[in-house]
Amino acid sequence: MLCGQAWFDETFRQLDPAIAIDWSCSDGDRLSAGTRVCRLEGSARAILTGERTALNFLQTLSATATAAARFVDAVAGTSARVLDTRKTIPGLRAAQKYAVRCGGALNHRLGLFDAILIKENHIVALGSIDAAMARARAPEVSLVEVEVETLEQVERALASGADRLLLDNFPLEMIREAVLLRDRSSPRKKLEASGGVSLGNVRAIAETGVDYVSVGIMTKSVAAVDFSLRIV
């Protein structure tokens, strides 16, 4: 899954604006081995100076988009959507978030500023889910999510007014029970499963009835797609 054209282009633009880049593919296109994705014409010195930086961007972002696409394909036909996390390569969060979208998955929050996730440490520090929720609610906050680790916490969080619950490292049977609890008491609340998600288990998790599955390895554990640049 190709991704990273803008970063590739900008690398060469900063070195020599006269370099012409003609793309044969677009971000989000699925590629087969041996595909030529673009052709560059210009100063050999400038092209070879920017080669590694440009390819690093293309390889890493295409890897992220490809990983996202694989997870999206794995849950196709279920009601669950795949989310990314903040577990991104330092300095590349915005770029990797874009790559995730190219792969068909959704972005979770970009940082700590655009949504509130009450995690286990917040609950312990403040004493309870209710106390944490009381501190989190504000007119400018569009989403408050609570991370839960037990079914008892699921019930408490559902009653607390949280918009979404994050089921952290729940085994499949516990996820199903959490879905049943939600469906009985608060059917409009959203459930997100997270922790230990892989291509091998993501479909089973999606089939439990959760609304979202968040996947950290799409951005933190990517294997670079192999691109090379050849002078002809």
Backbone torsions as a table, in degrees:
resi	resn	phi	psi	omega
1	MET	NA	112.1	-175.6
2	LEU	-70.6	138.9	173.3
3	CYS	-159.9	142.5	174.2
4	GLY	119.8	13.8	-176.9
5	GLN	-57.6	-44.4	-175.6
6	ALA	-63.6	-38.5	179.9
7	TRP	-71.6	-38.4	175.5
8	PHE	-61.1	-49.8	-179.2
9	ASP	-61.0	-43.7	-176.1
10	GLU	-65.8	-34.6	177.6
11	THR	-56.0	-48.2	-177.9
12	PHE	-77.4	-30.3	177.9
13	ARG	-61.3	-39.5	-179.2
14	GLN	-70.8	-27.5	179.2
15	LEU	-82.4	-41.6	-177.8
16	ASP	-163.3	102.4	-178.1
17	PRO	-60.7	-14.5	-178.5
18	ALA	-79.4	-11.4	178.5
19	ILE	-66.5	127.8	178.7
20	ALA	-99.3	131.0	179.5
21	ILE	-121.3	121.4	-179.4
22	ASP	-112.4	108.7	-176.6
23	TRP	-86.7	133.9	174.9
24	SER	-93.9	-15.2	-177.5
25	CYS	-133.1	167.4	-179.9
26	SER	-124.4	157.2	174.4
27	ASP	-53.5	133.0	-179.2
28	GLY	96.7	-8.5	177.4
29	ASP	-76.5	139.9	173.6
30	ARG	-85.6	132.2	-174.4
31	LEU	-116.5	151.5	171.0
32	SER	-105.6	161.9	-178.1
33	ALA	-58.3	140.3	176.8
34	GLY	88.3	0.9	-179.6
35	THR	-71.9	133.8	171.4
36	ARG	-86.5	121.4	-174.7
37	VAL	-94.4	-26.6	177.8
38	CYS	-160.4	167.2	177.0
39	ARG	-131.2	133.1	179.5
40	LEU	-111.6	142.6	173.2
41	GLU	-133.5	131.9	179.3
42	GLY	157.6	-162.0	-178.0
43	SER	-59.3	124.1	177.9
44	ALA	-61.9	-38.1	179.6
45	ARG	-59.7	-47.7	-178.3
46	ALA	-67.4	-41.2	-179.4
47	ILE	-63.3	-44.5	-179.2
48	LEU	-72.2	-27.4	175.4
49	THR	-65.7	-41.5	-177.1
50	GLY	-90.2	-5.4	-172.0
51	GLU	-52.2	-55.0	-173.5
52	ARG	-67.2	-43.1	179.0
53	THR	-60.8	-47.2	-179.1
54	ALA	-62.4	-43.1	-179.9
55	LEU	-68.7	-35.1	177.0
56	ASN	-58.9	-45.9	176.9
57	PHE	-60.1	-48.8	-175.5
58	LEU	-64.2	-42.4	-177.8
59	GLN	-67.7	-43.1	-176.6
60	THR	-72.1	-44.1	-177.9
61	LEU	-73.3	-34.7	174.7
62	SER	-66.3	-35.2	176.6
63	ALA	-63.9	-42.0	178.6
64	THR	-64.2	-46.4	179.4
65	ALA	-63.3	-38.8	179.8
66	THR	-65.7	-43.2	177.9
67	ALA	-62.1	-43.5	178.7
68	ALA	-60.7	-43.8	-179.5
69	ALA	-61.8	-37.7	179.5
70	ARG	-65.1	-40.9	177.8
71	PHE	-68.7	-40.0	177.3
72	VAL	-61.8	-43.3	177.6
73	ASP	-61.7	-37.2	-175.5
74	ALA	-67.7	-27.7	-178.9
75	VAL	-103.2	7.3	-179.1
76	ALA	-56.0	136.5	-179.7
77	GLY	93.9	-11.2	174.1
78	THR	-97.5	175.1	178.5
79	SER	-90.7	-2.0	-176.0
80	ALA	-83.4	146.6	174.1
81	ARG	-113.6	146.7	-179.1
82	VAL	-89.5	131.9	178.1
83	LEU	-115.7	151.6	170.3
84	ASP	-89.6	-172.5	178.5
85	THR	-135.6	-173.5	175.3
86	ARG	-89.7	10.1	179.4
87	LYS	-83.8	73.5	-174.7
88	THR	-114.6	165.3	176.6
89	ILE	-68.5	129.6	-178.5
90	PRO	-52.8	131.8	179.5
91	GLY	87.1	-10.1	-175.9
92	LEU	-120.6	20.8	-175.6
93	ARG	-60.6	-51.2	-178.0
94	ALA	-61.6	-39.7	-179.8
95	ALA	-65.4	-44.4	-179.8
96	GLN	-69.9	-34.4	175.3
97	LYS	-61.5	-41.2	175.6
98	TYR	-62.4	-42.6	-179.7
99	ALA	-62.5	-38.9	177.2
100	VAL	-58.8	-42.4	178.9
101	ARG	-66.4	-37.0	176.7
102	CYS	-60.4	-32.5	178.7
103	GLY	-81.3	-2.4	176.1
104	GLY	95.5	0.2	177.1
105	ALA	-90.8	176.7	-177.6
106	LEU	-109.6	154.8	174.9
107	ASN	-88.5	134.7	165.7
108	HIS	-80.2	-161.8	-179.4
109	ARG	-64.4	149.2	178.6
110	LEU	-77.2	-38.5	-178.7
111	GLY	-151.4	-160.3	179.5
112	LEU	-80.7	-4.8	-170.2
113	PHE	-96.5	-19.5	-171.1
114	ASP	-106.9	2.1	172.2
115	ALA	-169.2	159.1	179.7
116	ILE	-112.4	124.9	173.1
117	LEU	-114.9	112.0	178.4
118	ILE	-84.7	109.0	-176.6
119	LYS	-96.8	176.1	-174.0
120	GLU	-59.5	-36.3	-179.8
121	ASN	-67.6	-34.4	176.4
122	HIS	-65.1	-42.5	-178.9
123	ILE	-63.4	-44.1	179.1
124	VAL	-64.9	-43.2	-177.3
125	ALA	-64.0	-36.0	-176.9
126	LEU	-97.0	-10.1	172.8
127	GLY	102.2	-24.6	-178.7
128	SER	-169.8	164.3	175.1
129	ILE	-63.2	-42.1	-178.7
130	ASP	-61.3	-41.5	179.7
131	ALA	-65.9	-39.5	178.2
132	ALA	-66.1	-42.0	179.0
133	MET	-63.2	-37.1	179.7
134	ALA	-63.4	-32.8	179.2
135	ARG	-80.7	-23.8	-172.2
136	ALA	-86.0	-30.8	-173.8
137	ARG	-69.8	126.1	177.1
138	ALA	-154.9	152.7	-176.9
139	PRO	-58.5	-31.5	-176.1
140	GLU	-84.9	-3.6	-178.2
141	VAL	-91.0	120.6	-176.0
142	SER	-90.9	-21.6	-177.8
143	LEU	-146.6	127.7	171.9
144	VAL	-121.5	120.5	-178.3
145	GLU	-118.7	142.7	-180.0
146	VAL	-117.8	127.5	174.8
147	GLU	-82.8	129.6	-178.5
148	VAL	-124.6	151.5	-177.2
149	GLU	-123.1	-8.3	179.4
150	THR	-138.3	163.5	176.8
151	LEU	-67.9	-30.3	175.6
152	GLU	-63.1	-39.9	176.6
153	GLN	-68.7	-32.2	175.2
154	VAL	-58.1	-49.5	-179.8
155	GLU	-60.9	-42.4	-179.0
156	ARG	-65.5	-42.8	-178.1
157	ALA	-68.3	-38.0	177.3
158	LEU	-61.6	-37.5	-179.0
159	ALA	-78.7	-16.9	-173.5
160	SER	-80.7	-14.4	-178.4
161	GLY	96.9	10.0	177.3
162	ALA	-62.5	146.3	179.0
163	ASP	-77.7	-33.6	-176.4
164	ARG	-146.1	147.6	176.2
165	LEU	-113.2	135.4	175.3
166	LEU	-101.9	112.4	-179.4
167	LEU	-86.2	104.0	-171.0
168	ASP	-90.7	113.5	176.1
169	ASN	56.4	37.3	175.8
170	PHE	-77.7	134.4	168.9
171	PRO	-66.0	163.8	-173.7
172	LEU	-55.8	-43.6	-176.8
173	GLU	-64.4	-38.2	177.1
174	MET	-67.5	-36.1	176.2
175	ILE	-61.5	-44.7	178.9
176	ARG	-59.9	-41.4	179.1
177	GLU	-65.9	-38.7	178.0
178	ALA	-64.4	-39.1	177.0
179	VAL	-62.3	-42.3	178.5
180	LEU	-63.5	-42.6	178.1
181	LEU	-61.0	-43.8	178.4
182	ARG	-62.2	-46.0	-176.4
183	ASP	-63.8	-32.7	-178.8
184	ARG	-77.2	-38.0	-170.7
185	SER	-108.7	-35.6	-174.0
186	SER	-144.3	68.5	-172.0
187	PRO	-61.8	-17.5	-178.9
188	ARG	-87.9	-10.6	178.3
189	LYS	-72.9	146.4	-179.7
190	LYS	-98.7	144.2	178.5
191	LEU	-117.8	135.7	178.6
192	GLU	-123.8	128.3	176.8
193	ALA	-99.4	141.4	-177.7
194	SER	-152.4	157.5	175.5
195	GLY	102.3	115.7	177.6
196	GLY	68.0	23.4	-177.8
197	VAL	-79.8	133.0	178.4
198	SER	-138.6	171.8	175.7
199	LEU	-63.2	-24.1	-179.3
200	GLY	-75.7	-25.0	-176.9
201	ASN	-121.6	-4.0	-172.8
202	VAL	-64.2	-35.7	-179.6
203	ARG	-67.4	-41.4	178.3
204	ALA	-61.5	-38.8	176.9
205	ILE	-64.9	-45.4	-179.6
206	ALA	-61.3	-34.7	-177.0
207	GLU	-74.4	-6.3	177.4
208	THR	-73.6	-19.1	-178.8
209	GLY	108.5	5.3	175.8
210	VAL	-68.3	159.1	-178.4
211	ASP	-86.3	-32.5	-176.8
212	TYR	-138.4	150.3	169.6
213	VAL	-127.5	119.3	-179.6
214	SER	-97.0	138.9	-169.3
215	VAL	-132.0	110.5	-179.8
216	GLY	-76.9	-30.6	-174.1
217	ILE	-70.5	-12.2	176.0
218	MET	-62.8	-29.3	-175.5
219	THR	-115.0	-27.8	-174.4
220	LYS	-97.9	-16.0	-174.3
221	SER	-129.8	39.7	-175.4
222	VAL	-81.0	148.1	174.7
223	ALA	-106.3	119.6	-172.3
224	ALA	-54.6	136.8	172.0
225	VAL	-73.8	139.1	-173.2
226	ASP	-85.8	101.9	172.4
227	PHE	-113.0	150.1	174.0
228	SER	-139.9	159.0	179.5
229	LEU	-117.8	126.9	-178.4
230	ARG	-121.7	135.9	173.2
231	ILE	-86.6	130.5	-179.6
232	VAL	-123.5	NA	NA
